[in-house]
Amino acid sequence: MQHALDVAYRYLGRRDRTVREVRQHLELKRVEPTTIDEAVADLARAGYLDDARYAVRFAEDRRSLDFWGAERIERKLQAVGVAAEHVRAALALYGAADEREAAVMVLRRRYPTPPASPRERERALGLLVRKGYAPEVAYAAIRAHEAEGT
């Protein structure tokens, strides 16, 4: 059991992880399944593993550092094994207005002057969709950015 905890602590020392990530890491290190269950339970009780907290921090970081949209954040959290209710709770911290404003920030950084031609608008739309913004949010952000420039 102590070996499993030591391996998990080293793994968690680099950055926060989800329960699934820690389980997979311990499995790769050939730790027995019952020992993995015990270690994960101990880590959760001690506060080292908390998928809800992970989801909130991840969403905050990706929104403020990388300007990701809700869809991309949701996909990434699901990929690392965060439960749907934790993902919804983390994304609920941002309203529709916050989502649109974040998309406008992306446009301001990439396009200091609003896109003027249909081709530029299409590129701006593609950028926002790749960042994880829903198409309707991306369109609204492009219109808002254009309104700022007039």
C-alpha positions as CSV (number, residue, x, y, z in Angstrom):
1,M,0.0,0.0,0.0
2,Q,2.8,2.5,0.9
3,H,4.5,1.8,-2.5
4,A,1.2,2.7,-4.3
5,L,0.9,5.9,-2.3
6,D,4.5,6.9,-2.9
7,V,4.0,6.4,-6.7
8,A,0.8,8.4,-6.6
9,Y,2.3,11.2,-4.6
10,R,5.2,11.5,-7.1
11,Y,2.6,11.5,-9.9
12,L,0.5,14.2,-8.2
13,G,3.6,16.3,-7.4
14,R,3.8,17.5,-11.0
15,R,0.2,18.8,-11.3
16,D,-3.3,18.0,-10.3
17,R,-4.7,14.8,-11.6
18,T,-8.1,13.1,-11.9
19,V,-9.0,9.9,-10.2
20,R,-9.0,8.1,-13.5
21,E,-5.5,9.4,-14.3
22,V,-4.1,8.2,-11.0
23,R,-5.8,4.8,-11.4
24,Q,-4.3,4.4,-14.9
25,H,-0.9,5.5,-13.7
26,L,-0.9,3.0,-10.8
27,E,-2.1,0.2,-13.2
28,L,0.8,1.0,-15.5
29,K,3.1,0.6,-12.5
30,R,1.6,-2.9,-12.0
31,V,0.0,-2.1,-8.6
32,E,-2.7,-4.6,-7.5
33,P,-6.3,-3.5,-8.1
34,T,-7.3,-3.7,-4.5
35,T,-4.3,-1.7,-3.5
36,I,-5.2,0.9,-6.1
37,D,-8.7,1.2,-4.7
38,E,-7.3,1.7,-1.2
39,A,-4.7,4.3,-2.3
40,V,-7.2,6.3,-4.3
41,A,-9.6,6.3,-1.4
42,D,-6.8,7.5,1.0
43,L,-5.8,10.2,-1.5
44,A,-9.4,11.4,-1.8
45,R,-9.9,11.5,1.9
46,A,-6.7,13.5,2.3
47,G,-7.9,16.0,-0.3
48,Y,-5.3,15.1,-2.9
49,L,-7.8,13.8,-5.4
50,D,-11.0,15.7,-6.0
51,D,-12.4,15.7,-9.5
52,A,-14.8,18.5,-8.8
53,R,-12.0,20.8,-7.7
54,Y,-9.9,19.6,-10.7
55,A,-12.7,20.5,-13.1
56,V,-13.1,24.0,-11.7
57,R,-9.4,24.8,-11.7
58,F,-9.0,23.3,-15.2
59,A,-11.9,25.4,-16.6
60,E,-10.5,28.6,-14.9
61,D,-7.0,28.0,-16.3
62,R,-8.0,27.1,-19.8
63,R,-10.4,30.0,-20.0
64,S,-8.0,32.6,-18.6
65,L,-4.7,31.3,-20.0
66,D,-5.6,29.7,-23.3
67,F,-9.0,31.4,-23.9
68,W,-10.8,28.1,-24.5
69,G,-14.5,27.9,-25.0
70,A,-16.9,25.8,-23.0
71,E,-17.1,23.0,-25.6
72,R,-13.4,22.4,-25.7
73,I,-13.1,22.5,-22.0
74,E,-15.9,20.0,-21.7
75,R,-14.3,17.6,-24.2
76,K,-11.0,17.7,-22.4
77,L,-12.5,17.2,-19.0
78,Q,-14.5,14.2,-20.3
79,A,-11.4,12.8,-21.9
80,V,-9.5,12.7,-18.6
81,G,-12.4,11.1,-16.8
82,V,-14.2,13.8,-15.0
83,A,-17.8,13.0,-14.3
84,A,-20.5,14.9,-16.2
85,E,-21.9,16.5,-13.1
86,H,-18.5,18.0,-12.2
87,V,-18.0,19.2,-15.8
88,R,-21.5,20.9,-15.8
89,A,-20.8,22.5,-12.4
90,A,-17.4,23.9,-13.5
91,L,-18.9,25.3,-16.7
92,A,-21.9,26.7,-14.9
93,L,-19.5,29.3,-13.3
94,Y,-19.5,31.0,-16.7
95,G,-22.7,32.5,-18.1
96,A,-23.5,33.1,-21.8
97,A,-22.3,36.7,-21.5
98,D,-18.9,35.5,-20.1
99,E,-18.6,33.0,-22.9
100,R,-19.2,35.6,-25.6
101,E,-16.9,38.1,-23.9
102,A,-14.1,35.5,-23.8
103,A,-14.6,34.9,-27.5
104,V,-14.4,38.6,-28.2
105,M,-11.2,38.7,-26.2
106,V,-9.7,36.0,-28.5
107,L,-10.8,38.1,-31.5
108,R,-9.3,41.3,-30.1
109,R,-5.9,39.6,-29.6
110,R,-5.9,37.9,-33.0
111,Y,-7.6,40.6,-35.0
112,P,-7.0,44.0,-33.5
113,T,-9.1,45.5,-36.3
114,P,-12.4,43.6,-36.9
115,P,-12.5,41.2,-39.9
116,A,-13.8,43.2,-42.9
117,S,-14.2,40.6,-45.6
118,P,-16.2,37.4,-45.7
119,R,-13.0,35.5,-45.9
120,E,-11.6,37.1,-42.7
121,R,-14.9,36.5,-40.9
122,E,-14.7,32.9,-41.9
123,R,-11.2,32.6,-40.6
124,A,-12.3,34.3,-37.3
125,L,-15.2,31.9,-37.0
126,G,-12.8,28.9,-37.6
127,L,-10.5,30.2,-34.9
128,L,-13.2,30.5,-32.4
129,V,-14.7,27.1,-33.2
130,R,-11.3,25.5,-32.8
131,K,-10.9,27.2,-29.5
132,G,-14.1,25.5,-28.4
133,Y,-16.8,28.2,-28.8
134,A,-20.2,27.1,-30.1
135,P,-20.9,28.5,-33.6
136,E,-23.7,30.8,-32.3
137,V,-21.4,32.2,-29.6
138,A,-18.7,32.7,-32.3
139,Y,-21.1,34.5,-34.6
140,A,-22.2,36.8,-31.7
141,A,-18.6,37.5,-30.8
142,I,-17.7,38.4,-34.4
143,R,-20.7,40.8,-34.6
144,A,-19.7,42.3,-31.2
145,H,-16.1,42.8,-32.3
146,E,-17.2,44.4,-35.5
147,A,-19.6,46.7,-33.6
148,E,-16.6,47.8,-31.4
149,G,-14.6,48.7,-34.5
150,T,-17.2,51.0,-36.0
